[in-house]
C-alpha cells in the first residue's frame, strides 16, 4: 500500500509540473506540427523527470523513516 501511495503522489507531482510547463508555452494555434511535437515532448519530459524524482525521493524518505523506527533502543 505504501508503494501505491508513493506512486500516486509522484504521478500527481509530475502532472502538476507538466501543467506548469504547459502554462509557460505559447499557444499552439497557427503552429506547425514539428513545433507542437517539440512542445509535447517537453511536457512529457517534465512529467517523467518530476514523477521519477518524486518517486525516488519519497521512497528513500519512507525507507529512512521506517528504518529509524525499527532501530533497537539505546542502552
mmCIF file of the N, C-alpha and C atoms, coordinates in Angstrom:
data_MODEL
# 
_entry.id   MODEL 
# 
loop_
_atom_site.group_PDB 
_atom_site.id 
_atom_site.type_symbol 
_atom_site.label_atom_id 
_atom_site.label_alt_id 
_atom_site.label_comp_id 
_atom_site.label_asym_id 
_atom_site.label_entity_id 
_atom_site.label_seq_id 
_atom_site.pdbx_PDB_ins_code 
_atom_site.Cartn_x 
_atom_site.Cartn_y 
_atom_site.Cartn_z 
_atom_site.occupancy 
_atom_site.B_iso_or_equiv 
_atom_site.pdbx_formal_charge 
_atom_site.auth_seq_id 
_atom_site.auth_comp_id 
_atom_site.auth_asym_id 
_atom_site.auth_atom_id 
_atom_site.pdbx_PDB_model_num 
ATOM 1   N N  . UNK A 1 1  ? 0.822  -1.185 0.000   1.00 0.00 ? 1  UNK A N  1 
ATOM 2   C CA . UNK A 1 1  ? 0.000  0.000  0.000   1.00 0.00 ? 1  UNK A CA 1 
ATOM 3   C C  . UNK A 1 1  ? 0.870  1.255  0.000   1.00 0.00 ? 1  UNK A C  1 
ATOM 4   N N  . UNK A 1 2  ? 1.988  1.193  0.691   1.00 0.00 ? 2  UNK A N  1 
ATOM 5   C CA . UNK A 1 2  ? 2.890  2.334  0.737   1.00 0.00 ? 2  UNK A CA 1 
ATOM 6   C C  . UNK A 1 2  ? 3.490  2.614  -0.634  1.00 0.00 ? 2  UNK A C  1 
ATOM 7   N N  . UNK A 1 3  ? 3.795  1.566  -1.375  1.00 0.00 ? 3  UNK A N  1 
ATOM 8   C CA . UNK A 1 3  ? 4.341  1.713  -2.726  1.00 0.00 ? 3  UNK A CA 1 
ATOM 9   C C  . UNK A 1 3  ? 3.310  2.356  -3.661  1.00 0.00 ? 3  UNK A C  1 
ATOM 10  N N  . UNK A 1 4  ? 2.055  1.972  -3.527  1.00 0.00 ? 4  UNK A N  1 
ATOM 11  C CA . UNK A 1 4  ? 1.000  2.557  -4.349  1.00 0.00 ? 4  UNK A CA 1 
ATOM 12  C C  . UNK A 1 4  ? 0.803  4.034  -4.023  1.00 0.00 ? 4  UNK A C  1 
ATOM 13  N N  . UNK A 1 5  ? 0.862  4.381  -2.751  1.00 0.00 ? 5  UNK A N  1 
ATOM 14  C CA . UNK A 1 5  ? 0.717  5.774  -2.342  1.00 0.00 ? 5  UNK A CA 1 
ATOM 15  C C  . UNK A 1 5  ? 1.890  6.610  -2.860  1.00 0.00 ? 5  UNK A C  1 
ATOM 16  N N  . UNK A 1 6  ? 3.086  6.061  -2.794  1.00 0.00 ? 6  UNK A N  1 
ATOM 17  C CA . UNK A 1 6  ? 4.252  6.755  -3.330  1.00 0.00 ? 6  UNK A CA 1 
ATOM 18  C C  . UNK A 1 6  ? 4.106  6.981  -4.829  1.00 0.00 ? 6  UNK A C  1 
ATOM 19  N N  . UNK A 1 7  ? 3.619  5.975  -5.540  1.00 0.00 ? 7  UNK A N  1 
ATOM 20  C CA . UNK A 1 7  ? 3.425  6.093  -6.980  1.00 0.00 ? 7  UNK A CA 1 
ATOM 21  C C  . UNK A 1 7  ? 2.378  7.150  -7.309  1.00 0.00 ? 7  UNK A C  1 
ATOM 22  N N  . UNK A 1 8  ? 1.278  7.162  -6.595  1.00 0.00 ? 8  UNK A N  1 
ATOM 23  C CA . UNK A 1 8  ? 0.215  8.125  -6.856  1.00 0.00 ? 8  UNK A CA 1 
ATOM 24  C C  . UNK A 1 8  ? 0.687  9.550  -6.585  1.00 0.00 ? 8  UNK A C  1 
ATOM 25  N N  . UNK A 1 9  ? 1.398  9.746  -5.491  1.00 0.00 ? 9  UNK A N  1 
ATOM 26  C CA . UNK A 1 9  ? 1.898  11.084 -5.167  1.00 0.00 ? 9  UNK A CA 1 
ATOM 27  C C  . UNK A 1 9  ? 2.917  11.553 -6.204  1.00 0.00 ? 9  UNK A C  1 
ATOM 28  N N  . UNK A 1 10 ? 3.791  10.664 -6.644  1.00 0.00 ? 10 UNK A N  1 
ATOM 29  C CA . UNK A 1 10 ? 4.799  11.062 -7.627  1.00 0.00 ? 10 UNK A CA 1 
ATOM 30  C C  . UNK A 1 10 ? 4.162  11.365 -8.986  1.00 0.00 ? 10 UNK A C  1 
ATOM 31  N N  . UNK A 1 11 ? 3.146  10.606 -9.379  1.00 0.00 ? 11 UNK A N  1 
ATOM 32  C CA . UNK A 1 11 ? 2.457  10.895 -10.636 1.00 0.00 ? 11 UNK A CA 1 
ATOM 33  C C  . UNK A 1 11 ? 1.716  12.224 -10.559 1.00 0.00 ? 11 UNK A C  1 
ATOM 34  N N  . UNK A 1 12 ? 1.132  12.527 -9.416  1.00 0.00 ? 12 UNK A N  1 
ATOM 35  C CA . UNK A 1 12 ? 0.456  13.809 -9.247  1.00 0.00 ? 12 UNK A CA 1 
ATOM 36  C C  . UNK A 1 12 ? 1.454  14.965 -9.319  1.00 0.00 ? 12 UNK A C  1 
ATOM 37  N N  . UNK A 1 13 ? 2.621  14.786 -8.732  1.00 0.00 ? 13 UNK A N  1 
ATOM 38  C CA . UNK A 1 13 ? 3.654  15.826 -8.806  1.00 0.00 ? 13 UNK A CA 1 
ATOM 39  C C  . UNK A 1 13 ? 4.115  16.034 -10.242 1.00 0.00 ? 13 UNK A C  1 
ATOM 40  N N  . UNK A 1 14 ? 4.277  14.947 -10.986 1.00 0.00 ? 14 UNK A N  1 
ATOM 41  C CA . UNK A 1 14 ? 4.658  15.053 -12.393 1.00 0.00 ? 14 UNK A CA 1 
ATOM 42  C C  . UNK A 1 14 ? 3.595  15.738 -13.218 1.00 0.00 ? 14 UNK A C  1 
ATOM 43  N N  . UNK A 1 15 ? 2.340  15.450 -12.926 1.00 0.00 ? 15 UNK A N  1 
ATOM 44  C CA . UNK A 1 15 ? 1.241  16.083 -13.648 1.00 0.00 ? 15 UNK A CA 1 
ATOM 45  C C  . UNK A 1 15 ? 1.194  17.579 -13.361 1.00 0.00 ? 15 UNK A C  1 
ATOM 46  N N  . UNK A 1 16 ? 1.404  17.967 -12.118 1.00 0.00 ? 16 UNK A N  1 
ATOM 47  C CA . UNK A 1 16 ? 1.425  19.392 -11.781 1.00 0.00 ? 16 UNK A CA 1 
ATOM 48  C C  . UNK A 1 16 ? 2.597  20.106 -12.461 1.00 0.00 ? 16 UNK A C  1 
ATOM 49  N N  . UNK A 1 17 ? 3.744  19.460 -12.523 1.00 0.00 ? 17 UNK A N  1 
ATOM 50  C CA . UNK A 1 17 ? 4.899  20.065 -13.188 1.00 0.00 ? 17 UNK A CA 1 
ATOM 51  C C  . UNK A 1 17 ? 4.642  20.225 -14.680 1.00 0.00 ? 17 UNK A C  1 
ATOM 52  N N  . UNK A 1 18 ? 4.061  19.212 -15.314 1.00 0.00 ? 18 UNK A N  1 
ATOM 53  C CA . UNK A 1 18 ? 3.757  19.307 -16.741 1.00 0.00 ? 18 UNK A CA 1 
ATOM 54  C C  . UNK A 1 18 ? 2.715  20.392 -16.993 1.00 0.00 ? 18 UNK A C  1 
ATOM 55  N N  . UNK A 1 19 ? 1.781  20.543 -16.085 1.00 0.00 ? 19 UNK A N  1 
ATOM 56  C CA . UNK A 1 19 ? 0.769  21.587 -16.232 1.00 0.00 ? 19 UNK A CA 1 
ATOM 57  C C  . UNK A 1 19 ? 1.393  22.978 -16.154 1.00 0.00 ? 19 UNK A C  1 
ATOM 58  N N  . UNK A 1 20 ? 2.348  23.154 -15.257 1.00 0.00 ? 20 UNK A N  1 
ATOM 59  C CA . UNK A 1 20 ? 3.022  24.447 -15.141 1.00 0.00 ? 20 UNK A CA 1 
ATOM 60  C C  . UNK A 1 20 ? 3.880  24.740 -16.368 1.00 0.00 ? 20 UNK A C  1 
ATOM 61  N N  . UNK A 1 21 ? 4.530  23.722 -16.915 1.00 0.00 ? 21 UNK A N  1 
ATOM 62  C CA . UNK A 1 21 ? 5.302  23.913 -18.145 1.00 0.00 ? 21 UNK A CA 1 
ATOM 63  C C  . UNK A 1 21 ? 4.359  24.266 -19.288 1.00 0.00 ? 21 UNK A C  1 
ATOM 64  N N  . UNK A 1 22 ? 3.181  23.646 -19.340 1.00 0.00 ? 22 UNK A N  1 
ATOM 65  C CA . UNK A 1 22 ? 2.200  23.949 -20.379 1.00 0.00 ? 22 UNK A CA 1 
ATOM 66  C C  . UNK A 1 22 ? 1.757  25.402 -20.306 1.00 0.00 ? 22 UNK A C  1 
ATOM 67  N N  . UNK A 1 23 ? 1.621  25.936 -19.090 1.00 0.00 ? 23 UNK A N  1 
ATOM 68  C CA . UNK A 1 23 ? 1.218  27.336 -18.934 1.00 0.00 ? 23 UNK A CA 1 
ATOM 69  C C  . UNK A 1 23 ? 2.292  28.293 -19.470 1.00 0.00 ? 23 UNK A C  1 
ATOM 70  N N  . UNK A 1 24 ? 3.551  27.868 -19.449 1.00 0.00 ? 24 UNK A N  1 
ATOM 71  C CA . UNK A 1 24 ? 4.633  28.709 -19.954 1.00 0.00 ? 24 UNK A CA 1 
ATOM 72  C C  . UNK A 1 24 ? 4.730  28.706 -21.478 1.00 0.00 ? 24 UNK A C  1 
ATOM 73  N N  . UNK A 1 25 ? 4.194  27.678 -22.116 1.00 0.00 ? 25 UNK A N  1 
ATOM 74  C CA . UNK A 1 25 ? 4.310  27.555 -23.568 1.00 0.00 ? 25 UNK A CA 1 
ATOM 75  C C  . UNK A 1 25 ? 3.335  28.502 -24.269 1.00 0.00 ? 25 UNK A C  1 
ATOM 76  N N  . UNK A 1 26 ? 3.727  29.004 -25.438 1.00 0.00 ? 26 UNK A N  1 
ATOM 77  C CA . UNK A 1 26 ? 2.793  29.834 -26.198 1.00 0.00 ? 26 UNK A CA 1 
ATOM 78  C C  . UNK A 1 26 ? 1.664  28.986 -26.791 1.00 0.00 ? 26 UNK A C  1 
ATOM 79  N N  . UNK A 1 27 ? 0.659  29.653 -27.295 1.00 0.00 ? 27 UNK A N  1 
ATOM 80  C CA . UNK A 1 27 ? -0.494 28.951 -27.870 1.00 0.00 ? 27 UNK A CA 1 
ATOM 81  C C  . UNK A 1 27 ? -0.057 28.126 -29.077 1.00 0.00 ? 27 UNK A C  1 
ATOM 82  N N  . UNK A 1 28 ? -0.696 26.970 -29.253 1.00 0.00 ? 28 UNK A N  1 
ATOM 83  C CA . UNK A 1 28 ? -0.371 26.109 -30.387 1.00 0.00 ? 28 UNK A CA 1 
ATOM 84  C C  . UNK A 1 28 ? -1.143 26.487 -31.645 1.00 0.00 ? 28 UNK A C  1 
ATOM 85  N N  . UNK A 1 29 ? -1.999 27.467 -31.562 1.00 0.00 ? 29 UNK A N  1 
ATOM 86  C CA . UNK A 1 29 ? -2.791 27.872 -32.718 1.00 0.00 ? 29 UNK A CA 1 
ATOM 87  C C  . UNK A 1 29 ? -1.875 28.518 -33.758 1.00 0.00 ? 29 UNK A C  1 
ATOM 88  N N  . UNK A 1 30 ? -1.930 27.993 -34.961 1.00 0.00 ? 30 UNK A N  1 
ATOM 89  C CA . UNK A 1 30 ? -1.110 28.520 -36.039 1.00 0.00 ? 30 UNK A CA 1 
ATOM 90  C C  . UNK A 1 30 ? 0.306  27.971 -36.074 1.00 0.00 ? 30 UNK A C  1 
ATOM 91  N N  . UNK A 1 31 ? 0.638  27.081 -35.173 1.00 0.00 ? 31 UNK A N  1 
ATOM 92  C CA . UNK A 1 31 ? 1.981  26.491 -35.144 1.00 0.00 ? 31 UNK A CA 1 
ATOM 93  C C  . UNK A 1 31 ? 2.052  25.305 -36.101 1.00 0.00 ? 31 UNK A C  1 
ATOM 94  N N  . UNK A 1 32 ? 3.244  25.023 -36.581 1.00 0.00 ? 32 UNK A N  1 
ATOM 95  C CA . UNK A 1 32 ? 3.432  23.850 -37.429 1.00 0.00 ? 32 UNK A CA 1 
ATOM 96  C C  . UNK A 1 32 ? 3.586  22.621 -36.542 1.00 0.00 ? 32 UNK A C  1 
ATOM 97  N N  . UNK A 1 33 ? 3.374  21.445 -37.115 1.00 0.00 ? 33 UNK A N  1 
ATOM 98  C CA . UNK A 1 33 ? 3.407  20.204 -36.346 1.00 0.00 ? 33 UNK A CA 1 
ATOM 99  C C  . UNK A 1 33 ? 4.744  19.917 -35.683 1.00 0.00 ? 33 UNK A C  1 
ATOM 100 N N  . UNK A 1 34 ? 5.874  20.230 -36.313 1.00 0.00 ? 34 UNK A N  1 
ATOM 101 C CA . UNK A 1 34 ? 7.132  19.961 -35.601 1.00 0.00 ? 34 UNK A CA 1 
ATOM 102 C C  . UNK A 1 34 ? 7.247  20.746 -34.290 1.00 0.00 ? 34 UNK A C  1 
ATOM 103 N N  . UNK A 1 35 ? 6.771  21.974 -34.255 1.00 0.00 ? 35 UNK A N  1 
ATOM 104 C CA . UNK A 1 35 ? 6.839  22.764 -33.023 1.00 0.00 ? 35 UNK A CA 1 
ATOM 105 C C  . UNK A 1 35 ? 5.870  22.237 -31.975 1.00 0.00 ? 35 UNK A C  1 
ATOM 106 N N  . UNK A 1 36 ? 4.709  21.798 -32.415 1.00 0.00 ? 36 UNK A N  1 
ATOM 107 C CA . UNK A 1 36 ? 3.747  21.211 -31.476 1.00 0.00 ? 36 UNK A CA 1 
ATOM 108 C C  . UNK A 1 36 ? 4.313  19.920 -30.892 1.00 0.00 ? 36 UNK A C  1 
ATOM 109 N N  . UNK A 1 37 ? 4.942  19.106 -31.732 1.00 0.00 ? 37 UNK A N  1 
ATOM 110 C CA . UNK A 1 37 ? 5.543  17.859 -31.251 1.00 0.00 ? 37 UNK A CA 1 
ATOM 111 C C  . UNK A 1 37 ? 6.695  18.145 -30.288 1.00 0.00 ? 37 UNK A C  1 
ATOM 112 N N  . UNK A 1 38 ? 7.473  19.171 -30.568 1.00 0.00 ? 38 UNK A N  1 
ATOM 113 C CA . UNK A 1 38 ? 8.568  19.536 -29.668 1.00 0.00 ? 38 UNK A CA 1 
ATOM 114 C C  . UNK A 1 38 ? 8.027  19.997 -28.313 1.00 0.00 ? 38 UNK A C  1 
ATOM 115 N N  . UNK A 1 39 ? 6.971  20.794 -28.338 1.00 0.00 ? 39 UNK A N  1 
ATOM 116 C CA . UNK A 1 39 ? 6.357  21.234 -27.086 1.00 0.00 ? 39 UNK A CA 1 
ATOM 117 C C  . UNK A 1 39 ? 5.764  20.059 -26.317 1.00 0.00 ? 39 UNK A C  1 
ATOM 118 N N  . UNK A 1 40 ? 5.132  19.136 -27.030 1.00 0.00 ? 40 UNK A N  1 
ATOM 119 C CA . UNK A 1 40 ? 4.577  17.946 -26.368 1.00 0.00 ? 40 UNK A CA 1 
ATOM 120 C C  . UNK A 1 40 ? 5.701  17.093 -25.774 1.00 0.00 ? 40 UNK A C  1 
ATOM 121 N N  . UNK A 1 41 ? 6.825  17.044 -26.452 1.00 0.00 ? 41 UNK A N  1 
ATOM 122 C CA . UNK A 1 41 ? 7.980  16.321 -25.923 1.00 0.00 ? 41 UNK A CA 1 
ATOM 123 C C  . UNK A 1 41 ? 8.497  16.951 -24.637 1.00 0.00 ? 41 UNK A C  1 
ATOM 124 N N  . UNK A 1 42 ? 8.523  18.278 -24.587 1.00 0.00 ? 42 UNK A N  1 
ATOM 125 C CA . UNK A 1 42 ? 8.936  18.960 -23.357 1.00 0.00 ? 42 UNK A CA 1 
ATOM 126 C C  . UNK A 1 42 ? 7.956  18.693 -22.220 1.00 0.00 ? 42 UNK A C  1 
ATOM 127 N N  . UNK A 1 43 ? 6.667  18.660 -22.525 1.00 0.00 ? 43 UNK A N  1 
ATOM 128 C CA . UNK A 1 43 ? 5.677  18.357 -21.493 1.00 0.00 ? 43 UNK A CA 1 
ATOM 129 C C  . UNK A 1 43 ? 5.878  16.947 -20.949 1.00 0.00 ? 43 UNK A C  1 
ATOM 130 N N  . UNK A 1 44 ? 6.098  15.997 -21.841 1.00 0.00 ? 44 UNK A N  1 
ATOM 131 C CA . UNK A 1 44 ? 6.322  14.617 -21.416 1.00 0.00 ? 44 UNK A CA 1 
ATOM 132 C C  . UNK A 1 44 ? 7.610  14.495 -20.610 1.00 0.00 ? 44 UNK A C  1 
ATOM 133 N N  . UNK A 1 45 ? 8.651  15.196 -21.051 1.00 0.00 ? 45 UNK A N  1 
ATOM 134 C CA . UNK A 1 45 ? 9.920  15.162 -20.335 1.00 0.00 ? 45 UNK A CA 1 
ATOM 135 C C  . UNK A 1 45 ? 9.771  15.741 -18.925 1.00 0.00 ? 45 UNK A C  1 
ATOM 136 N N  . UNK A 1 46 ? 9.051  16.845 -18.797 1.00 0.00 ? 46 UNK A N  1 
ATOM 137 C CA . UNK A 1 46 ? 8.825  17.438 -17.476 1.00 0.00 ? 46 UNK A CA 1 
ATOM 138 C C  . UNK A 1 46 ? 8.051  16.478 -16.585 1.00 0.00 ? 46 UNK A C  1 
ATOM 139 N N  . UNK A 1 47 ? 7.039  15.830 -17.145 1.00 0.00 ? 47 UNK A N  1 
ATOM 140 C CA . UNK A 1 47 ? 6.249  14.874 -16.379 1.00 0.00 ? 47 UNK A CA 1 
ATOM 141 C C  . UNK A 1 47 ? 7.107  13.716 -15.878 1.00 0.00 ? 47 UNK A C  1 
ATOM 142 N N  . UNK A 1 48 ? 7.889  13.131 -16.774 1.00 0.00 ? 48 UNK A N  1 
ATOM 143 C CA . UNK A 1 48 ? 8.699  11.961 -16.415 1.00 0.00 ? 48 UNK A CA 1 
ATOM 144 C C  . UNK A 1 48 ? 9.790  12.320 -15.406 1.00 0.00 ? 48 UNK A C  1 
ATOM 145 N N  . UNK A 1 49 ? 10.443 13.460 -15.620 1.00 0.00 ? 49 UNK A N  1 
ATOM 146 C CA . UNK A 1 49 ? 11.535 13.834 -14.718 1.00 0.00 ? 49 UNK A CA 1 
ATOM 147 C C  . UNK A 1 49 ? 11.027 14.117 -13.312 1.00 0.00 ? 49 UNK A C  1 
ATOM 148 N N  . UNK A 1 50 ? 9.960  14.884 -13.180 1.00 0.00 ? 50 UNK A N  1 
ATOM 149 C CA . UNK A 1 50 ? 9.453  15.227 -11.853 1.00 0.00 ? 50 UNK A CA 1 
ATOM 150 C C  . UNK A 1 50 ? 8.821  14.008 -11.186 1.00 0.00 ? 50 UNK A C  1 
ATOM 151 N N  . UNK A 1 51 ? 8.082  13.197 -11.945 1.00 0.00 ? 51 UNK A N  1 
ATOM 152 C CA . UNK A 1 51 ? 7.477  11.996 -11.363 1.00 0.00 ? 51 UNK A CA 1 
ATOM 153 C C  . UNK A 1 51 ? 8.556  11.030 -10.883 1.00 0.00 ? 51 UNK A C  1 
ATOM 154 N N  . UNK A 1 52 ? 9.597  10.833 -11.667 1.00 0.00 ? 52 UNK A N  1 
ATOM 155 C CA . UNK A 1 52 ? 10.681 9.938  -11.258 1.00 0.00 ? 52 UNK A CA 1 
ATOM 156 C C  . UNK A 1 52 ? 11.432 10.456 -10.055 1.00 0.00 ? 52 UNK A C  1 
ATOM 157 N N  . UNK A 1 53 ? 11.721 11.742 -10.047 1.00 0.00 ? 53 UNK A N  1 
ATOM 158 C CA . UNK A 1 53 ? 12.426 12.334 -8.915  1.00 0.00 ? 53 UNK A CA 1 
ATOM 159 C C  . UNK A 1 53 ? 11.589 12.241 -7.642  1.00 0.00 ? 53 UNK A C  1 
ATOM 160 N N  . UNK A 1 54 ? 10.313 12.549 -7.742  1.00 0.00 ? 54 UNK A N  1 
ATOM 161 C CA . UNK A 1 54 ? 9.442  12.465 -6.566  1.00 0.00 ? 54 UNK A CA 1 
ATOM 162 C C  . UNK A 1 54 ? 9.313  11.022 -6.089  1.00 0.00 ? 54 UNK A C  1 
ATOM 163 N N  . UNK A 1 55 ? 9.229  10.076 -7.012  1.00 0.00 ? 55 UNK A N  1 
ATOM 164 C CA . UNK A 1 55 ? 9.105  8.662  -6.640  1.00 0.00 ? 55 UNK A CA 1 
ATOM 165 C C  . UNK A 1 55 ? 10.319 8.204  -5.835  1.00 0.00 ? 55 UNK A C  1 
ATOM 166 N N  . UNK A 1 56 ? 11.519 8.513  -6.319  1.00 0.00 ? 56 UNK A N  1 
ATOM 167 C CA . UNK A 1 56 ? 12.713 8.067  -5.619  1.00 0.00 ? 56 UNK A CA 1 
ATOM 168 C C  . UNK A 1 56 ? 12.932 8.819  -4.311  1.00 0.00 ? 56 UNK A C  1 
ATOM 169 N N  . UNK A 1 57 ? 12.623 10.116 -4.284  1.00 0.00 ? 57 UNK A N  1 
ATOM 170 C CA . UNK A 1 57 ? 12.768 10.862 -3.039  1.00 0.00 ? 57 UNK A CA 1 
ATOM 171 C C  . UNK A 1 57 ? 11.781 10.387 -1.978  1.00 0.00 ? 57 UNK A C  1 
ATOM 172 N N  . UNK A 1 58 ? 10.540 10.167 -2.380  1.00 0.00 ? 58 UNK A N  1 
ATOM 173 C CA . UNK A 1 58 ? 9.548  9.660  -1.423  1.00 0.00 ? 58 UNK A CA 1 
ATOM 174 C C  . UNK A 1 58 ? 9.906  8.260  -0.951  1.00 0.00 ? 58 UNK A C  1 
ATOM 175 N N  . UNK A 1 59 ? 10.378 7.417  -1.860  1.00 0.00 ? 59 UNK A N  1 
ATOM 176 C CA . UNK A 1 59 ? 10.773 6.060  -1.480  1.00 0.00 ? 59 UNK A CA 1 
ATOM 177 C C  . UNK A 1 59 ? 11.922 6.054  -0.489  1.00 0.00 ? 59 UNK A C  1 
ATOM 178 N N  . UNK A 1 60 ? 12.919 6.902  -0.730  1.00 0.00 ? 60 UNK A N  1 
ATOM 179 C CA . UNK A 1 60 ? 14.046 6.987  0.201   1.00 0.00 ? 60 UNK A CA 1 
ATOM 180 C C  . UNK A 1 60 ? 13.612 7.531  1.550   1.00 0.00 ? 60 UNK A C  1 
ATOM 181 N N  . UNK A 1 61 ? 12.722 8.530  1.534   1.00 0.00 ? 61 UNK A N  1 
ATOM 182 C CA . UNK A 1 61 ? 12.257 9.110  2.792   1.00 0.00 ? 61 UNK A CA 1 
ATOM 183 C C  . UNK A 1 61 ? 11.461 8.088  3.601   1.00 0.00 ? 61 UNK A C  1 
ATOM 184 N N  . UNK A 1 62 ? 10.617 7.327  2.943   1.00 0.00 ? 62 UNK A N  1 
ATOM 185 C CA . UNK A 1 62 ? 9.831  6.305  3.639   1.00 0.00 ? 62 UNK A CA 1 
ATOM 186 C C  . UNK A 1 62 ? 10.748 5.223  4.192   1.00 0.00 ? 62 UNK A C  1 
ATOM 187 N N  . UNK A 1 63 ? 11.722 4.782  3.394   1.00 0.00 ? 63 UNK A N  1 
ATOM 188 C CA . UNK A 1 63 ? 12.665 3.765  3.859   1.00 0.00 ? 63 UNK A CA 1 
ATOM 189 C C  . UNK A 1 63 ? 13.463 4.273  5.057   1.00 0.00 ? 63 UNK A C  1 
ATOM 190 N N  . UNK A 1 64 ? 13.873 5.551  5.035   1.00 0.00 ? 64 UNK A N  1 
ATOM 191 C CA . UNK A 1 64 ? 14.630 6.133  6.134   1.00 0.00 ? 64 UNK A CA 1 
ATOM 192 C C  . UNK A 1 64 ? 13.770 6.218  7.398   1.00 0.00 ? 64 UNK A C  1 
ATOM 193 N N  . UNK A 1 65 ? 12.515 6.639  7.236   1.00 0.00 ? 65 UNK A N  1 
ATOM 194 C CA . UNK A 1 65 ? 11.632 6.740  8.403   1.00 0.00 ? 65 UNK A CA 1 
ATOM 195 C C  . UNK A 1 65 ? 11.334 5.373  9.001   1.00 0.00 ? 65 UNK A C  1 
ATOM 196 N N  . UNK A 1 66 ? 11.121 4.373  8.159   1.00 0.00 ? 66 UNK A N  1 
ATOM 197 C CA . UNK A 1 66 ? 10.830 3.035  8.669   1.00 0.00 ? 66 UNK A CA 1 
ATOM 198 C C  . UNK A 1 66 ? 12.056 2.408  9.328   1.00 0.00 ? 66 UNK A C  1 
ATOM 199 N N  . UNK A 1 67 ? 13.230 2.634  8.774   1.00 0.00 ? 67 UNK A N  1 
ATOM 200 C CA . UNK A 1 67 ? 14.426 2.060  9.390   1.00 0.00 ? 67 UNK A CA 1 
ATOM 201 C C  . UNK A 1 67 ? 14.750 2.771  10.700  1.00 0.00 ? 67 UNK A C  1 
ATOM 202 N N  . UNK A 1 68 ? 14.392 4.014  10.802  1.00 0.00 ? 68 UNK A N  1 
ATOM 203 C CA . UNK A 1 68 ? 14.639 4.760  12.041  1.00 0.00 ? 68 UNK A CA 1 
ATOM 204 C C  . UNK A 1 68 ? 13.759 4.234  13.177  1.00 0.00 ? 68 UNK A C  1 
ATOM 205 N N  . UNK A 1 69 ? 12.533 3.835  12.855  1.00 0.00 ? 69 UNK A N  1 
ATOM 206 C CA . UNK A 1 69 ? 11.620 3.303  13.871  1.00 0.00 ? 69 UNK A CA 1 
ATOM 207 C C  . UNK A 1 69 ? 11.967 1.872  14.277  1.00 0.00 ? 69 UNK A C  1 
ATOM 208 N N  . UNK A 1 70 ? 12.666 1.144  13.439  1.00 0.00 ? 70 UNK A N  1 
ATOM 209 C CA . UNK A 1 70 ? 12.983 -0.256 13.721  1.00 0.00 ? 70 UNK A CA 1 
ATOM 210 C C  . UNK A 1 70 ? 14.302 -0.436 14.464  1.00 0.00 ? 70 UNK A C  1 
ATOM 211 N N  . UNK A 1 71 ? 15.003 0.640  14.770  1.00 0.00 ? 71 UNK A N  1 
ATOM 212 C CA . UNK A 1 71 ? 16.264 0.523  15.487  1.00 0.00 ? 71 UNK A CA 1 
ATOM 213 C C  . UNK A 1 71 ? 16.018 0.121  16.933  1.00 0.00 ? 71 UNK A C  1 
ATOM 214 N N  . UNK A 1 72 ? 16.920 -0.671 17.492  1.00 0.00 ? 72 UNK A N  1 
ATOM 215 C CA . UNK A 1 72 ? 16.759 -1.035 18.907  1.00 0.00 ? 72 UNK A CA 1 
ATOM 216 C C  . UNK A 1 72 ? 16.989 0.202  19.786  1.00 0.00 ? 72 UNK A C  1 
ATOM 217 N N  . UNK A 1 73 ? 16.365 0.253  20.946  1.00 0.00 ? 73 UNK A N  1 
ATOM 218 C CA . UNK A 1 73 ? 16.565 1.407  21.831  1.00 0.00 ? 73 UNK A CA 1 
ATOM 219 C C  . UNK A 1 73 ? 17.987 1.454  22.376  1.00 0.00 ? 73 UNK A C  1 
ATOM 220 N N  . UNK A 1 74 ? 18.455 2.667  22.632  1.00 0.00 ? 74 UNK A N  1 
ATOM 221 C CA . UNK A 1 74 ? 19.813 2.830  23.179  1.00 0.00 ? 74 UNK A CA 1 
ATOM 222 C C  . UNK A 1 74 ? 19.842 2.409  24.635  1.00 0.00 ? 74 UNK A C  1 
ATOM 223 N N  . UNK A 1 75 ? 20.951 1.795  25.019  1.00 0.00 ? 75 UNK A N  1 
ATOM 224 C CA . UNK A 1 75 ? 21.077 1.292  26.391  1.00 0.00 ? 75 UNK A CA 1 
ATOM 225 C C  . UNK A 1 75 ? 21.483 2.375  27.355  1.00 0.00 ? 75 UNK A C  1 
# 
